[in-house]
Every structure is written in structure tokens, then in C-alpha cells.
Amino acid sequence: MTLRAWLRDRRSPPPARLAARIDEVLGPWGDAEASHAPDAFIDAAEALLRDLLARPSAGRDAALDLLTADALVTYAFEAAAQDPSTLEGRATDAMRRLAAAADE
């Protein structure tokens, strides 16, 4: 099962516009096996966050991308919950990576 298929199987799908932006941001990550979901979603969220922070200004036009980054992180931890023993390490890594993006 790919990440795109994993997302389509969610019980509460996101609104269509958000789902389309998530798919767009995932790009090639969307074809990865669902077993890579936690890492792929964080990778995509980090890349999007870096893009957002590199923009000269972030007005209302950034709202969809902020929601997309949030959704990707949420999905990363939803997928990671399949193996609770990894949650603490994944959370620490995600916080480090996302904070580093903001520091650059």
C-alpha cells in the first residue's frame, strides 16, 4: 500500500482542497510504501515548512500550506502509533528537525 492509498483509507478524510495540497506536497513521497509513512510525512512537512519560512512574507496565502504541514505531522504520528515503542524517538526527532527549520 502506498502513502496515497493509506491517506485515501482514512476514516475522516480532509476537505478536498487540503487533500489536494497534501497530495501535491507529498510528490514522489506519495508513492512510497505505507510502512515509510512516519518518515515520509515528516520529510514532506519539513520541506514545506522550509519553503514557507523562505518566503519574503507569509500572509493569508500561507494558510493552506500551514494547515498542510500540520496535517502531515499529524498523519506521521497517526502512522507511527502502529508501533508505540517508536513514538518518543520520533517525536524528539520531529521537534528537532522542525525547530531547526525555523532557526535557519
QUINOR-V440191 format. One record per residue. N is the residue number from 1. PSI is psi as a letter, one per 40 degrees, with the letter a starting at -180 (999 if undefined). OMEGA is omega in whole degrees, 0 to 359 (NA if undefined). D_FIRST is the distance of its C-alpha to the first C-alpha in Angstrom with 2 decimals. Layout:
n	psi	omega	d_first
N	PSI	OMEGA	D_FIRST
N	PSI	OMEGA	D_FIRST
This chain:
n	psi	omega	d_first
1	h	179	0.00
2	i	177	3.81
3	d	178	6.77
4	d	178	8.15
5	d	178	6.01
6	d	179	6.63
7	d	180	10.08
8	d	182	10.65
9	e	181	10.30
10	i	180	13.06
11	d	180	16.27
12	g	182	18.51
13	i	178	17.24
14	i	174	19.39
15	i	187	22.14
16	d	182	21.32
17	d	178	23.08
18	d	179	21.35
19	d	179	17.86
20	d	180	18.99
21	d	176	20.36
22	d	180	17.32
23	d	179	15.32
24	d	181	18.38
25	d	179	18.75
26	d	179	15.22
27	b	182	16.01
28	d	177	14.39
29	d	182	12.62
30	d	179	10.38
31	e	179	8.83
32	i	176	8.35
33	i	182	5.74
34	d	178	5.63
35	e	179	8.33
36	e	186	10.41
37	d	183	10.47
38	d	181	14.10
39	d	182	15.47
40	d	180	13.87
41	d	177	15.01
42	d	177	18.40
43	d	181	18.75
44	d	179	18.31
45	d	180	20.65
46	d	179	23.15
47	d	179	23.27
48	d	179	23.87
49	d	178	26.47
50	d	178	28.24
51	d	179	28.40
52	d	183	29.83
53	d	179	32.36
54	e	180	33.48
55	i	180	34.52
56	d	176	38.27
57	i	180	37.93
58	g	178	35.35
59	a	180	36.59
60	d	181	35.09
61	e	179	32.98
62	e	186	30.93
63	d	181	30.05
64	d	179	26.75
65	d	175	25.66
66	d	177	26.82
67	d	180	24.82
68	d	178	21.72
69	d	178	22.29
70	d	180	22.90
71	d	180	19.72
72	d	178	17.65
73	d	178	19.57
74	d	178	19.17
75	d	178	15.37
76	d	182	15.62
77	d	173	17.75
78	d	179	15.93
79	d	181	12.91
80	d	181	15.62
81	e	176	17.33
82	d	177	15.06
83	g	186	17.43
84	d	181	20.74
85	e	181	22.57
86	e	188	20.99
87	d	183	21.85
88	d	179	25.37
89	d	179	24.63
90	d	180	21.79
91	d	179	24.17
92	d	180	26.98
93	d	181	25.07
94	d	179	23.79
95	d	180	27.35
96	d	183	28.86
97	d	182	26.72
98	d	177	27.11
99	d	179	30.81
100	d	179	31.37
101	d	181	30.10
102	d	181	32.74
103	e	184	35.41
104	999	NA	35.19
